[in-house]
Amino acid sequence: MKSIEISARTVAEAVELALAQLGKDRDEVAIEVLESGEAGDEALVRVSVVDEEEVVTPPAVAATSEEVVAISRRILEELLERLDIHAYVTAVTAQVPGQKGDLEETITLHIEGADEEAMGLLIGRRGETLRSLQFLLNLLISRRTQKWPQVVVDVGNYRQRRQESLESLARRMAERVRQSGRSIMLEPMAAYERRIVHLALRSDSTVYTESTGEGDNRKIVIFPAAKS
């Protein structure tokens, strides 16, 4: 079995680098998190290419939506227990607009009941730890359900507050673009944050948005729409 070990700032970044180097997709590899990247250290993962004959036979039928919810809650609760964080998990399933306008089912797991110190630990700087936890959770779920789920993890409504803040920022910057007639480049954002901005301005015919840059430096640019 061919495998490599890659370190990066977060688990998600290390996995993406390893996949790019191996030229494989997530369903063609086994991923082991050696170091989670907490306390300022870099994350370290071992990514191994799995041959078909090495794969454990999966269940004949993919998990239903209800089963995915139950599996997701159980795995997250186990992770919290291993972190010695006393909290409980509630699940909310919703249909949200996808990037192509179609509806996608998203499962949001709310971590509740934790003290402020634990909440801060789970969220991390600018939500980085929360994003890594979410990626790891989806990875573990995918191994049991035969598909990459759309599971979002939230702590103390952090993501909801962040979404409202980004939507407000998007509208303010769009107004500035309309008044000045000039494009505006926003600060670097994670992929899910850029998606919030794109969706917030998608129905605004006076501006349009594009992403530019690479990796952690990827940003959104808001442009004035061409006048007809």
Stockholm file with secondary structure:
# STOCKHOLM 1.0

chainA/1-228         MKSIEISARTVAEAVELALAQLGKDRDEVAIEVLESGEAGDEALVRVSVVDEEEVVTPPAVAATSEEVVAISRRILEELLERLDIHAYVTAVTAQVPGQKGDLEETITLHIEGADEEAMGLLIGRRGETLRSLQFLLNLLISRRTQKWPQVVVDVGNYRQRRQESLESLARRMAERVRQSGRSIMLEPMAAYERRIVHLALRSDSTVYTESTGEGDNRKIVIFPAAKS
#=GR chainA/1-228 SS CCEEEEEESSHHHHHHHHHHHHTCCGGGEEEEEEEECCTTCCEEEEEEECCGGGSCCCCSSCCCHHHHHHHHHHHHHHHHHHTTCCCEEEEEEEEEECTTSCEEEEEEEEEESCCHHHHHHHHCGGGHHHHHHHHHHHHHHHHHHSSCCCEEEEETTHHHHHHHHHHHHHHHHHHHHHHHCSCEECCCCCHHHHHHHHHHHTTCTTEEEEEESSGGGCEEEEEECCCC
#=GC SS_cons         CCEEEEEESSHHHHHHHHHHHHTCCGGGEEEEEEEECCTTCCEEEEEEECCGGGSCCCCSSCCCHHHHHHHHHHHHHHHHHHTTCCCEEEEEEEEEECTTSCEEEEEEEEEESCCHHHHHHHHCGGGHHHHHHHHHHHHHHHHHHSSCCCEEEEETTHHHHHHHHHHHHHHHHHHHHHHHCSCEECCCCCHHHHHHHHHHHTTCTTEEEEEESSGGGCEEEEEECCCC
//
